[in-house]
Amino acid sequence: MRHVVVLGGNIAGLTAARVLSQASVRVTIVEPDGHSGGLRNGVPQRQQLHALLDMGRTQLDRMFPRLTRDLVADGASLASGEEIEMYTAGRASSGCRAMNWSA
């Protein structure tokens, strides 16, 4: 069996680990902040609002079937349209559908 080390337990690292494990690869995740179930000290944006666009949520729900349910149970809120505003290069763009949660 192949063995892969994934550096970082963020959403990208955890998703990569999930995909690799489904391909019968042994995975070790190395996370310098550890896992305390709270804010990650080494991440500068840890206290900012986080949003997940709808297609990203849909794809993650395919890999992690109870993800949306669990996030909502932990305090995340589903929002769409005028409820949220997204900014790109300092300009607001409305009409996005996203799931957002704050730490």
N, C-alpha and C positions, 0 to 999 in steps of 0.2 A: 504494500500500500504506500502510495506517495504521501509525503508530509510537507505541508506548506505553513509558513509563519506569516500571519497577517499583522501588520504594524498599525495599531490604532483600533480602538473599540467604538469608533463613531458609527454613524449610520452606514457609511460606505464600507468600512471594515467588517461590520457585522453582516451586511448583505453579501459581501464577497465570501465570507466564511460560510454562510448558508449555502450559496451556490456551489462552492467547492465541496462541502460535506455531502451535498446531494449527488455529487459525481464520485462518491466513495474516496475522497481525499481526506486524510487526517489533517486537522487544522488546529493550530495553536494561535491564539490571539494575544498579542503583547500590547498592553495598555499602560503607559507610564503613570496615569493618574489613578490607577486602580478602579474599582467599582464600588462606590459607596451608596449608590441609589440616589444621589443628589447632584449638585453642581460639580462639574469637572474643573478643578482649579487651573489646569494647564491650558484651558480653552478661553481665549479673550472674549468671545461672544457668548459666554455661558449665561449671562443675565439678560440677553436680548430676546425679544419675541422671535419665535421660529415658526416658519410656515412651510407647508408641504403642498405643492400644487396637486390638483386632482389626479392627473395622470400618474404622477409619482406615487400617490397614495394607492391608486388602483393597481399599479405594478407591485408595490410592496405587499398589498393585501393578497396578491396571487402567491407570493412566496411565504408570507406569514399570515395565514387565514384569519386570525383573530386580532390583527394589529389595530385596525380602526376601533374595534369594540374596546380593546384594552386601553388604548390611548384616551378615548372618550371617558372611560371609567376612571382614569387617573387625572381627569381634569381638562383634557383637550376639548376644543370646541370646533364644530364644523361651521364654516362660514362660506358665503358665496356672494357674488355680485357686489352690491354697494356696501356690504358689511366690512369689507377689507379694501385696502388700497395697496397696490404694489408700485414700487418706484424703480426705475431703471435710469441710470445716469442723471439722477436728480429730477426726473420727470415722472409724475403720477400717471398710472394707466389703470383704469377701472374695469370692472366686468370680469375679474378673475374669479375662479373657484378654487378655494384652498382650504386645507385643514390647518389650523394654527393652534399652538399651545405655547405657554410661557413657563419658564422654569421657576 
